[in-house]
């Protein structure tokens, strides 16, 4: 299996990201509950990948509802959607994809569960295919900003595993590499669950992109020594004013980048921009299990009984962000204006 997720003969197959890179394990989801559990336990993760998985999850919800008559199917679909929305609260792509799916029953004629499941599947496939096109466009828009030979620090995993394919921040890195820009990547390990060390390192190695893994706490010193030319990260939610929620630790990198006058780019599809959220203070931050801090790969590293706080995301204020790269172009401050302009331009193009 080459992608993070694939629809296969009535099931959703996921590459289990909690097991990579030690083990390549495929999880087969036949019900929406199984999809929700895979999202919760981060077998599938990354904002766009979560959105696409949830879309297919809603197909499964209807497909497995043989005993429910059409009039009650709508309520059944809504309940499945609520359950999926509760799995991971920060990534807005989840809400975006679920809302697109929930609009389907009102947009197409359907008379049976089979009709509805087919229409939902078509929409889920559209969401997945659009994601790949979007990432390619983000890659091209972002790579245009990169000079030959740059040393780029990236965080978490924003690659093909975090999306349907290709990636956002890592998509920019991929494109720059494909263009022969001779870039070098610094992959920050990304505690607590090591998406950088486990997943981004795995992706860059497979693509032959020159890369070096660093401990998260090495970033400041490497910047101080002049070894970082740019930071590129992804996003789980961008508020209307450009404040950006991303993996915990992103804010610290942005502060360091500003202190060392290093450009700090956010790469995100417009589906990650939440125009209903005015600024970062309104973005819900997921708090995860303390065991992710007290244990590494299941092995305890802290004394039993110690309390641990585990916010999974932080908010980088917009004034620390040099630019936000989207599929419709590059937004620069003031983001309140530029993000809206890009969104409007995309809608005009789509007509
Ligand atoms: O907790 P995760 O691994 O789902 O967090 C992922 C991130 O923070 C990514 O940077 C973000 O989702 C963008 S992925 C293209």
Boltz pocket constraint, residues with backbone or C-beta under 6 A from the ligand:
constraints:
  - pocket:
      binder: B
      contacts: [[A, 45], [A, 46], [A, 47], [A, 48], [A, 91], [A, 155], [A, 156], [A, 157], [A, 158], [A, 159], [A, 162], [A, 163], [A, 167], [A, 168], [A, 169], [A, 195], [A, 233], [A, 234], [A, 235], [A, 236], [A, 246], [A, 247], [A, 248], [A, 267], [A, 312]]
      max_distance: 6.0
